[in-house]
Amino acid sequence: MNSGMEESLVKILLDTNIIVSALIYKGKPEIIFKLVLDKQIKLVISPILLSELQEILLKKFDFSKRKTIRIDQKIRKVAKIVHPKETINIIRDEDDNRVLEAAIEGNCNYVVTGDKDLLVFKNYKKVEIVTAEEFLSRLKQ
């Protein structure tokens, strides 16, 4: 895919809870994750969020180190990795602030999340904050 086509893709940040849901519970998060893997939408993520994902998969879901590394490599292959310069501190959960930082740095159209603390915002600096279901319905429009 040439970079012109890639630039025209919808850019999303999938919150860790959505990636975990895609891998374990399937459903709408898995549909979105497959769109990312098929390069129909562009995933934006930061090293901090990748580390958080690895930690959750290893500790909470007992994934093997090997499987976790494979998932990390697959994500890195299709994602734009950003290193946020701006620090945001508007949500009580620090991890949620890291999500917004990466979304802003990556010039995302959407943050897709199941986190109620993030969803309350609806949007932040032109980034829409939506559930998996809301994202899929907007993508169809």
C-alpha positions in Angstrom: 0.0 0.0 0.0 1.5 3.4 -0.9 1.7 6.1 1.8 -1.0 8.2 0.0 -3.5 5.5 0.4 -2.4 4.9 4.0 -2.8 8.6 4.8 -6.4 8.5 3.7 -7.3 5.6 6.0 -9.3 6.2 9.2 -6.8 6.4 12.1 -7.8 4.8 15.3 -6.3 4.0 18.7 -7.6 0.8 20.2 -7.6 1.0 23.9 -5.9 -2.0 25.5 -9.3 -3.3 26.7 -10.5 -3.5 23.1 -7.4 -5.4 21.9 -7.8 -7.8 24.8 -11.5 -8.3 24.0 -10.6 -8.9 20.3 -8.1 -11.6 21.2 -10.1 -13.3 23.9 -13.9 -12.6 23.7 -14.1 -11.8 19.9 -17.3 -9.9 18.8 -17.2 -6.3 17.6 -13.6 -5.7 18.9 -12.4 -8.7 16.8 -14.1 -7.3 13.7 -12.3 -4.0 14.2 -9.0 -5.7 14.9 -9.3 -7.7 11.7 -9.9 -4.4 9.8 -6.6 -3.2 11.2 -4.8 -6.4 10.2 -6.4 -6.2 6.7 -5.0 -2.6 6.5 -8.5 -1.2 6.0 -8.1 1.2 8.9 -4.8 2.4 10.5 -4.0 1.6 14.1 -2.0 4.0 16.1 -0.3 2.9 19.3 2.5 3.9 21.6 5.2 1.8 23.3 3.6 2.4 26.7 0.3 1.0 25.5 2.1 -2.0 23.9 3.8 -2.7 27.3 0.5 -2.4 29.1 -1.1 -4.9 26.6 1.8 -7.4 27.1 1.5 -7.1 30.9 -2.2 -7.7 30.9 -2.0 -10.7 28.6 0.8 -12.2 30.7 -0.5 -11.5 34.1 -4.3 -11.5 33.9 -4.9 -13.9 31.0 -1.9 -16.2 31.5 -0.8 -15.9 27.9 2.7 -17.4 27.3 5.6 -15.1 26.7 5.9 -16.5 23.2 2.3 -15.8 22.3 2.5 -12.3 23.8 5.6 -11.6 21.7 3.8 -12.8 18.5 0.9 -10.5 19.2 3.2 -7.6 19.8 5.0 -8.3 16.6 1.8 -8.5 14.6 0.6 -5.2 16.0 3.9 -3.5 15.3 3.8 -4.7 11.7 0.5 -2.9 11.0 0.5 0.0 13.4 1.9 3.4 13.4 4.0 3.6 16.6 3.9 7.1 18.1 6.0 8.7 20.9 3.8 11.3 22.5 5.4 14.6 23.3 2.4 16.2 25.0 1.5 15.1 28.6 -2.2 15.0 29.4 -3.5 14.9 32.9 -7.3 15.2 32.8 -8.4 11.7 33.8 -7.9 10.2 37.2 -6.6 7.0 35.8 -3.0 7.7 34.5 -3.3 4.9 31.9 -6.3 6.7 30.3 -4.2 9.9 29.9 -1.6 7.8 28.0 -4.3 6.7 25.6 -5.3 10.3 24.8 -1.6 11.3 24.5 -1.0 8.6 21.8 -4.3 9.4 20.0 -3.4 13.1 19.8 0.2 12.4 18.7 -1.0 10.0 16.1 -3.6 12.4 14.8 -6.3 9.8 15.3 -9.9 10.1 14.2 -11.1 7.8 16.9 -10.3 6.2 20.2 -12.2 2.9 20.5 -12.6 1.9 24.1 -14.8 0.2 26.6 -13.5 2.5 29.4 -16.3 4.6 30.9 -13.9 7.2 32.2 -12.8 7.8 28.6 -16.2 7.4 27.0 -17.6 10.3 29.2 -15.5 12.7 27.1 -17.1 11.8 23.8 -14.3 13.6 22.1 -11.0 15.3 23.0 -9.2 17.7 20.6 -11.0 16.5 17.5 -10.6 12.8 18.4 -13.9 11.0 18.9 -14.1 8.6 21.8 -16.4 5.7 21.0 -17.3 2.1 21.8 -16.6 -0.7 19.4 -20.2 -0.8 18.4 -20.3 3.0 17.8 -17.1 2.9 15.7 -18.5 0.1 13.5 -21.7 2.0 12.9 -19.9 5.2 12.0 -17.6 3.3 9.7 -20.6 2.0 7.7 -21.9 5.6 7.2 
